[in-house]
């Protein structure tokens, strides 16, 4: 198998793990492996240092992006002191 095919299989596996856990962490890892597969396909070679750098950069980007995208206004509701303590 080519290196980009292995990266795509890992990305698919991480996508399945994301569906089971629903944490959006594995989704960013899966998309990072898709980016690695794209770079491996375009260059036609396997470079561990480049792939680790791409994985780190894209993982951070996608994690920050998805955390901001899926954070809703209801997640930031504060507790008001003038209301009942048992308000949910």
C-alpha positions in Angstrom: 0.0 0.0 0.0 1.1 3.6 -0.6 1.6 5.9 2.3 -1.3 8.1 1.4 -3.6 5.0 1.4 -2.5 4.1 4.9 -3.2 7.6 6.1 -6.7 7.5 4.6 -7.4 4.2 6.4 -6.2 5.7 9.7 -8.4 8.8 9.0 -11.4 6.6 8.3 -10.8 4.6 11.5 -10.6 7.9 13.5 -13.8 9.0 11.9 -15.5 5.9 13.1 -14.1 6.5 16.6 -15.5 10.0 16.5 -19.0 8.8 15.6 -18.8 6.5 18.7 -17.4 9.1 21.2 -18.9 12.5 19.9 -16.1 14.5 21.4 -14.9 16.3 18.2 -11.3 15.6 19.1 -11.1 12.5 16.9 -12.8 14.4 14.1 -9.9 16.9 14.0 -7.4 14.0 14.1 -9.2 12.4 11.2 -9.2 15.5 9.1 -5.5 16.0 9.9 -4.8 12.6 8.5 -6.7 13.5 5.4 -4.5 16.5 5.0 -1.4 14.3 5.5 -2.7 11.9 2.8 -3.2 14.8 0.5 0.4 16.0 1.0 1.7 12.4 0.6 -0.3 12.0 -2.6 0.9 15.3 -4.1 4.5 14.8 -3.3 4.6 11.0 -3.8 6.8 10.4 -0.8 6.7 9.6 2.9 8.5 12.1 5.2 7.9 11.5 8.9 9.0 15.0 10.0 6.8 16.7 7.5 3.8 14.5 8.4 4.2 15.1 12.1 4.3 18.9 11.5 1.3 18.8 9.2 -0.6 16.6 11.8 0.2 19.0 14.6 -0.7 22.1 12.7 -3.9 20.8 11.3 -4.9 19.2 14.6 -4.6 22.5 16.4 -6.4 24.3 13.6 -9.4 21.9 13.4 -9.7 21.6 17.2 -9.9 25.3 17.6 -12.2 25.6 14.6 -14.7 22.9 15.7 -14.7 24.1 19.3 -15.7 27.6 18.1 -18.2 26.3 15.6 -20.1 24.0 17.9 -20.1 26.2 21.0 -23.6 27.6 21.3 -25.0 30.5 23.3 -26.8 28.1 25.7 -23.4 26.7 26.7 -22.4 30.2 28.0 -25.5 30.8 30.2 -24.4 32.3 33.5 -26.1 31.9 36.9 -28.0 35.0 37.9 -28.1 35.7 41.6 -31.5 37.3 41.7 -33.2 34.1 40.5 -34.0 30.9 42.2 -31.0 28.7 43.0 -32.8 25.7 41.5 -33.2 27.2 38.1 -31.9 24.8 35.5 
